[in-house]
Amino acid sequence: MLKKNVGTIDRALRILLGLALLAGFFLDRDGAYSWLYLIGIIPLATGLMSSCPLYSIFGLSTCPMKK
């Protein structure tokens, strides 16, 4: 299981960004570079899992500190 390293605000922003990009893909399928909207899968997945592999690599975390 991946370690949780994405905080609440970061998680919400990732989910919103991912959904917006995927909506752009479905609304503009005929565009020349519409496949780039599929990059929205990455922030959506990391937001839903509350874990970001890049944060793990760089030792970052946006989760609040446990007391």
C-alpha positions in Angstrom: 0.0 0.0 0.0 1.2 3.5 -0.8 1.9 5.9 2.0 -0.6 8.8 2.2 1.3 12.0 1.3 -1.4 14.2 -0.3 -3.3 16.6 2.0 -7.0 17.5 1.8 -6.6 20.8 -0.2 -4.0 19.3 -2.5 -6.2 16.2 -3.0 -9.3 18.3 -3.8 -7.3 20.4 -6.3 -5.9 17.3 -8.0 -9.4 15.8 -8.4 -10.8 19.0 -9.8 -8.0 19.4 -12.2 -8.2 15.8 -13.3 -11.9 16.0 -13.9 -11.6 19.3 -15.8 -8.9 17.9 -18.1 -10.9 14.7 -18.8 -14.0 16.8 -19.5 -12.0 18.8 -21.9 -11.1 15.6 -23.7 -14.7 14.6 -24.1 -15.8 18.1 -25.2 -13.0 18.5 -27.7 -12.3 15.1 -29.2 -11.8 16.4 -32.7 -8.9 18.7 -31.8 -5.4 18.0 -33.0 -4.0 17.6 -29.6 -7.1 16.5 -27.6 -5.3 13.4 -26.4 -3.2 15.7 -24.2 -6.3 16.1 -22.0 -5.8 12.5 -21.0 -3.0 13.6 -18.8 -5.8 14.4 -16.4 -5.9 10.8 -15.4 -2.7 11.3 -13.4 -3.8 14.0 -11.0 -7.2 12.3 -10.7 -5.6 9.0 -9.7 -3.2 10.5 -7.3 -6.0 12.6 -5.7 -8.3 9.6 -5.3 -5.5 7.5 -3.8 -4.1 10.3 -1.6 -0.7 9.3 -2.6 1.8 10.8 -5.1 4.8 8.8 -6.3 6.8 12.0 -7.1 6.2 13.3 -3.5 7.6 10.0 -2.2 10.7 10.3 -4.4 11.4 13.8 -3.3 10.4 13.2 0.3 7.5 15.7 0.2 4.1 15.6 1.9 1.2 18.0 2.1 -0.6 16.0 4.9 -0.9 17.7 8.3 1.7 16.6 10.8 0.5 14.0 13.3 0.8 15.0 17.0 
